[in-house]
Amino acid sequence: VRDITARRVIWIGFKRKTETLDEFFKELGSEKSKRIEVCCMDMWDPYIASVKKNTRADIVFDKFHIIKKVNEVLDKVRKSVFAQSDKSTRKEMKHKRFLILHRRKNLIEEEDIESLEQLLESNKPLYTAYILKEEIADIFDDVDESRETVRLEQWFKNVSDSGIMEFLPVVSMIQSYLYGVLNYFKHRLTNAGSEGFNNKINVIKRAAFGFRDIEYFKLKIFQRCGGI
């Protein structure tokens, strides 16, 4: 568990269960738990249950988790098109995966932009999937909270109209957890800080070739990520 404002790890538990996170709130105490305003997390039901049971906080779902799922669908469409293409087209597509998964606005080199456009022009399903990916990313970039529900509903319709069935599970996921997705536009928080701490923790573990003493491992994490 990290303190978003203080940017540090404040608690460590084991196993991804509701009861695990319940222990954090138990140690914190009911009064302080009720004062928590926002919890940012992935769409993991056991943690959601614990937060709802122990706090009054707005739950915010990480936008990068959603974008990752959309990119996975786009890559699946790319592979499908790749498998059905002739030899020359497959050769052209082979080394251009990074262009498809990158945001169009983040491509700097003119050569990359032209290469992406040529690739998309020759593959309608890939072009459609790419546009859907860009649309959802643009929605999360939008700073106008008041229109995000309408834009998401339009995106759901665009997916349905596209006929690309691979996107339907992503639509279902967003619709099931819409309350936390919309809370992102209210609070503009992500799990980027937690992912950064996870990377640090993995470095600690690799450097020590693993830990037999779990409590010592926790102390090392607090030392590097908790500011002690």
Sine and cosine of phi, psi and omega as CSV:
sin_phi,cos_phi,sin_psi,cos_psi,sin_omega,cos_omega
0.00,0.00,0.74,-0.67,0.03,-1.00
-0.89,-0.45,0.53,-0.85,0.13,-0.99
-1.00,0.10,0.91,-0.42,-0.08,-1.00
-0.89,0.46,-0.68,0.74,-0.04,-1.00
-0.94,0.33,-0.73,0.69,-0.03,-1.00
-0.98,0.20,-0.26,0.97,0.02,-1.00
0.85,0.53,0.78,0.63,0.03,-1.00
-0.49,-0.87,0.41,-0.91,0.07,-1.00
-0.96,0.27,0.75,-0.66,-0.03,-1.00
-0.87,-0.49,-0.18,0.98,-0.02,-1.00
-0.32,-0.95,0.55,-0.83,0.00,-1.00
-0.72,-0.69,0.77,-0.64,0.07,-1.00
-0.78,-0.63,0.12,-0.99,-0.03,-1.00
-0.82,-0.57,0.62,-0.78,-0.02,-1.00
0.98,0.18,0.65,-0.76,-0.09,-1.00
-1.00,0.00,0.92,0.40,-0.05,-1.00
-0.85,-0.53,0.36,-0.93,0.10,-1.00
-0.85,0.53,-0.68,0.73,-0.05,-1.00
-0.89,0.46,-0.51,0.86,0.01,-1.00
-0.90,0.44,-0.78,0.63,0.00,-1.00
-0.94,0.34,-0.49,0.87,0.09,-1.00
-0.83,0.55,-0.58,0.81,0.00,-1.00
-0.89,0.46,-0.61,0.79,0.03,-1.00
-0.88,0.47,-0.74,0.67,-0.02,-1.00
-0.92,0.40,-0.53,0.85,0.04,-1.00
-0.91,0.42,-0.69,0.72,0.03,-1.00
-0.92,0.39,-0.60,0.80,-0.01,-1.00
-0.94,0.34,-0.57,0.82,-0.02,-1.00
0.99,-0.16,0.52,-0.86,-0.08,-1.00
-0.88,0.48,-0.68,0.73,-0.06,-1.00
-0.88,0.47,-0.74,0.68,-0.01,-1.00
-0.94,0.34,-0.58,0.81,0.02,-1.00
-0.87,0.49,-0.63,0.78,-0.02,-1.00
-0.94,0.34,-0.28,0.96,0.00,-1.00
-1.00,0.03,-0.12,0.99,0.05,-1.00
-0.92,0.38,0.77,-0.64,-0.11,-0.99
-0.99,-0.10,-0.59,0.80,-0.09,-1.00
-0.63,-0.78,0.67,-0.75,0.16,-0.99
-0.82,-0.58,0.84,-0.54,0.00,-1.00
-0.97,-0.26,0.77,-0.64,-0.10,-1.00
-0.35,-0.94,0.11,-0.99,0.19,-0.98
-0.98,0.18,0.09,-1.00,-0.03,-1.00
-1.00,0.10,0.93,0.37,-0.05,-1.00
-0.94,-0.35,0.95,-0.32,-0.17,-0.99
-0.82,0.57,-0.65,0.76,0.02,-1.00
-0.87,0.50,-0.63,0.78,0.02,-1.00
-0.95,0.31,-0.61,0.79,0.05,-1.00
-0.85,0.52,-0.70,0.71,-0.01,-1.00
-0.87,0.49,-0.66,0.75,-0.02,-1.00
-0.92,0.39,-0.69,0.72,-0.01,-1.00
-0.90,0.44,-0.68,0.73,0.00,-1.00
-0.91,0.42,-0.58,0.81,-0.03,-1.00
-0.95,0.30,-0.57,0.82,-0.18,-0.98
-0.96,-0.29,-0.19,0.98,-0.07,-1.00
-0.69,-0.72,0.09,-1.00,0.16,-0.99
-0.93,-0.38,0.31,0.95,-0.16,-0.99
-0.95,0.32,0.50,-0.87,0.22,-0.97
-0.95,0.31,0.77,-0.64,0.07,-1.00
-1.00,-0.05,0.81,-0.59,0.01,-1.00
-0.92,-0.39,0.82,-0.58,0.05,-1.00
-1.00,-0.06,0.69,-0.72,-0.11,-0.99
-0.90,0.44,0.82,-0.58,-0.03,-1.00
-0.92,0.40,-0.49,0.87,-0.03,-1.00
-0.92,0.39,-0.47,0.88,0.07,-1.00
-0.91,0.42,-0.65,0.76,0.01,-1.00
-0.94,0.34,-0.72,0.69,0.01,-1.00
-0.87,0.49,-0.61,0.80,0.04,-1.00
-0.88,0.48,-0.70,0.72,0.01,-1.00
-0.89,0.45,-0.64,0.77,0.03,-1.00
-0.91,0.42,-0.67,0.75,0.03,-1.00
-0.90,0.44,-0.58,0.81,0.04,-1.00
-0.90,0.45,-0.62,0.78,0.05,-1.00
-0.91,0.40,-0.71,0.70,0.02,-1.00
-0.85,0.53,-0.67,0.74,0.01,-1.00
-0.92,0.38,-0.56,0.83,0.05,-1.00
-0.91,0.42,-0.66,0.75,0.05,-1.00
-0.90,0.43,-0.67,0.74,0.03,-1.00
-0.85,0.53,-0.71,0.71,0.00,-1.00
-0.90,0.43,-0.61,0.79,0.02,-1.00
-0.91,0.42,-0.71,0.70,0.04,-1.00
-0.90,0.44,-0.66,0.75,0.01,-1.00
-0.85,0.52,-0.70,0.72,-0.05,-1.00
-0.92,0.40,-0.48,0.88,-0.06,-1.00
-1.00,-0.08,-0.06,1.00,-0.07,-1.00
-1.00,0.07,0.30,-0.96,0.08,-1.00
-0.97,0.23,0.10,-0.99,-0.13,-0.99
-0.87,0.49,-0.68,0.74,-0.04,-1.00
-0.92,0.39,-0.62,0.78,0.02,-1.00
-0.93,0.36,-0.64,0.77,0.03,-1.00
-0.88,0.47,-0.64,0.77,0.03,-1.00
-0.89,0.45,-0.63,0.78,0.01,-1.00
-0.92,0.38,-0.61,0.80,-0.07,-1.00
-0.99,0.14,-0.37,0.93,-0.22,-0.98
-0.81,0.59,-0.69,0.72,-0.12,-0.99
-0.96,-0.27,0.41,0.91,-0.08,-1.00
-0.88,-0.47,0.30,0.95,0.01,-1.00
-0.85,0.52,-0.68,0.74,-0.06,-1.00
-0.90,0.44,-0.52,0.86,0.02,-1.00
-0.92,0.40,-0.64,0.77,-0.04,-1.00
-0.94,0.34,-0.62,0.79,-0.07,-1.00
-0.99,0.12,-0.30,0.95,0.04,-1.00
-0.97,0.25,0.46,-0.89,0.16,-0.99
-0.93,0.36,0.64,-0.77,-0.01,-1.00
-0.86,0.51,-0.64,0.77,-0.06,-1.00
-0.95,0.32,-0.27,0.96,-0.01,-1.00
-1.00,-0.05,-0.07,1.00,0.06,-1.00
-0.98,0.18,0.83,-0.56,-0.09,-1.00
-0.98,-0.18,-0.70,0.72,-0.08,-1.00
-0.94,0.33,0.77,-0.64,0.02,-1.00
-0.86,0.50,-0.57,0.82,0.01,-1.00
-0.89,0.45,-0.65,0.76,0.02,-1.00
-0.92,0.40,-0.65,0.76,-0.01,-1.00
-0.90,0.45,-0.72,0.70,0.01,-1.00
-0.90,0.43,-0.64,0.77,0.00,-1.00
-0.90,0.43,-0.67,0.75,0.03,-1.00
-0.89,0.45,-0.72,0.69,-0.03,-1.00
-0.89,0.46,-0.66,0.75,0.03,-1.00
-0.90,0.44,-0.66,0.75,-0.01,-1.00
-0.91,0.42,-0.70,0.72,-0.04,-1.00
-0.94,0.33,-0.58,0.81,-0.01,-1.00
-0.89,0.46,-0.49,0.87,-0.08,-1.00
-1.00,-0.03,-0.03,1.00,-0.05,-1.00
-0.65,-0.76,0.99,-0.12,-0.08,-1.00
-0.88,0.48,-0.74,0.67,0.01,-1.00
-0.87,0.50,-0.63,0.78,0.01,-1.00
-0.93,0.38,-0.63,0.78,0.03,-1.00
-0.88,0.47,-0.71,0.70,-0.01,-1.00
-0.89,0.45,-0.70,0.71,0.02,-1.00
-0.89,0.45,-0.62,0.79,0.02,-1.00
-0.91,0.42,-0.68,0.74,0.02,-1.00
-0.88,0.47,-0.66,0.75,0.03,-1.00
-0.89,0.45,-0.63,0.78,0.05,-1.00
-0.90,0.44,-0.70,0.71,0.00,-1.00
-0.91,0.42,-0.61,0.79,0.00,-1.00
-0.89,0.46,-0.74,0.67,-0.04,-1.00
-0.92,0.38,-0.57,0.82,0.05,-1.00
-0.92,0.40,-0.64,0.77,0.03,-1.00
-0.91,0.42,-0.58,0.82,0.04,-1.00
-0.87,0.49,-0.69,0.73,0.00,-1.00
-0.96,0.29,-0.29,0.96,0.08,-1.00
-0.99,0.13,-0.33,0.94,-0.08,-1.00
-0.91,0.41,0.67,-0.74,-0.03,-1.00
-0.99,-0.15,-0.03,1.00,-0.03,-1.00
-1.00,-0.06,0.99,-0.13,-0.06,-1.00
-0.87,0.49,-0.52,0.86,-0.15,-0.99
-0.92,0.38,-0.37,0.93,-0.08,-1.00
-0.94,-0.35,0.10,0.99,-0.10,-1.00
-0.94,0.34,-0.57,0.82,0.04,-1.00
-0.88,0.48,-0.69,0.72,0.00,-1.00
-0.90,0.43,-0.67,0.74,-0.03,-1.00
-0.92,0.40,-0.62,0.78,0.04,-1.00
-0.92,0.40,-0.67,0.74,0.04,-1.00
-0.87,0.49,-0.64,0.77,0.03,-1.00
-0.91,0.42,-0.62,0.79,0.03,-1.00
-0.91,0.42,-0.66,0.76,0.06,-1.00
-0.85,0.53,-0.68,0.74,0.00,-1.00
-0.91,0.41,-0.66,0.75,0.01,-1.00
-0.88,0.47,-0.63,0.78,0.05,-1.00
-0.89,0.46,-0.73,0.69,0.00,-1.00
-0.87,0.50,-0.68,0.73,-0.01,-1.00
-0.93,0.36,-0.46,0.89,-0.06,-1.00
-0.93,0.36,-0.48,0.88,-0.04,-1.00
0.98,0.22,0.12,0.99,0.02,-1.00
-1.00,0.05,0.99,-0.14,-0.14,-0.99
-0.90,0.44,-0.44,0.90,-0.05,-1.00
-0.88,0.47,-0.38,0.92,-0.01,-1.00
-0.99,0.15,-0.28,0.96,-0.11,-0.99
-0.87,0.49,-0.65,0.76,0.06,-1.00
-0.88,0.48,-0.54,0.84,0.03,-1.00
-0.93,0.37,-0.67,0.74,0.05,-1.00
-0.86,0.50,-0.71,0.70,0.01,-1.00
-0.88,0.48,-0.65,0.76,0.01,-1.00
-0.89,0.46,-0.74,0.67,-0.01,-1.00
-0.89,0.45,-0.68,0.73,0.00,-1.00
-0.90,0.43,-0.59,0.80,0.00,-1.00
-0.93,0.36,-0.51,0.86,-0.06,-1.00
-0.89,-0.45,0.52,0.85,-0.13,-0.99
-0.87,0.50,-0.58,0.81,-0.03,-1.00
-0.85,0.53,-0.68,0.74,0.00,-1.00
-0.98,0.22,-0.47,0.88,0.07,-1.00
-0.93,0.38,-0.71,0.71,0.01,-1.00
-0.92,0.40,-0.50,0.86,0.05,-1.00
-0.91,0.41,-0.38,0.92,0.09,-1.00
-0.87,0.49,-0.67,0.74,-0.03,-1.00
-0.94,0.35,-0.38,0.92,0.04,-1.00
-0.98,0.18,-0.67,0.75,-0.13,-0.99
-0.95,-0.31,-0.35,0.94,0.02,-1.00
0.83,0.56,0.73,0.69,0.03,-1.00
-0.92,-0.39,0.54,-0.84,0.06,-1.00
-0.74,-0.67,0.10,-0.99,0.03,-1.00
-1.00,-0.04,0.27,0.96,-0.05,-1.00
-0.84,0.54,-0.64,0.77,0.01,-1.00
-0.89,0.45,-0.66,0.75,0.02,-1.00
-0.91,0.41,-0.65,0.76,0.03,-1.00
-0.90,0.44,-0.60,0.80,0.06,-1.00
-0.89,0.46,-0.67,0.74,0.05,-1.00
-0.91,0.41,-0.63,0.78,0.04,-1.00
-0.86,0.51,-0.64,0.76,0.04,-1.00
-0.90,0.44,-0.67,0.74,0.04,-1.00
-0.89,0.46,-0.66,0.75,-0.02,-1.00
-0.90,0.44,-0.64,0.77,0.04,-1.00
-0.91,0.42,-0.57,0.82,0.06,-1.00
-0.91,0.41,-0.69,0.73,0.05,-1.00
-0.85,0.52,-0.71,0.70,-0.04,-1.00
-0.91,0.41,-0.68,0.73,0.00,-1.00
-0.92,0.39,-0.65,0.76,-0.03,-1.00
-0.89,0.46,-0.52,0.85,-0.01,-1.00
-1.00,-0.07,-0.01,1.00,-0.08,-1.00
0.83,0.55,0.61,0.79,0.01,-1.00
1.00,-0.04,0.30,-0.96,0.00,-1.00
-0.79,-0.61,0.74,-0.67,0.11,-0.99
-1.00,0.06,-0.52,0.85,-0.02,-1.00
-0.99,-0.11,0.97,-0.25,-0.08,-1.00
-0.90,0.43,-0.62,0.78,-0.01,-1.00
-0.91,0.42,-0.60,0.80,0.05,-1.00
-0.92,0.39,-0.63,0.77,0.06,-1.00
-0.86,0.52,-0.69,0.72,0.03,-1.00
-0.88,0.48,-0.65,0.76,0.03,-1.00
-0.89,0.46,-0.64,0.77,0.03,-1.00
-0.91,0.42,-0.60,0.80,0.04,-1.00
-0.91,0.41,-0.71,0.70,0.03,-1.00
-0.89,0.46,-0.59,0.81,0.01,-1.00
-0.89,0.45,-0.68,0.73,-0.06,-1.00
-1.00,0.07,-0.52,0.85,-0.15,-0.99
-0.88,-0.48,-0.17,0.99,-0.07,-1.00
-0.95,-0.32,-0.07,1.00,0.07,-1.00
0.98,0.21,0.39,0.92,0.03,-1.00
-0.99,-0.13,0.00,0.00,0.00,0.00
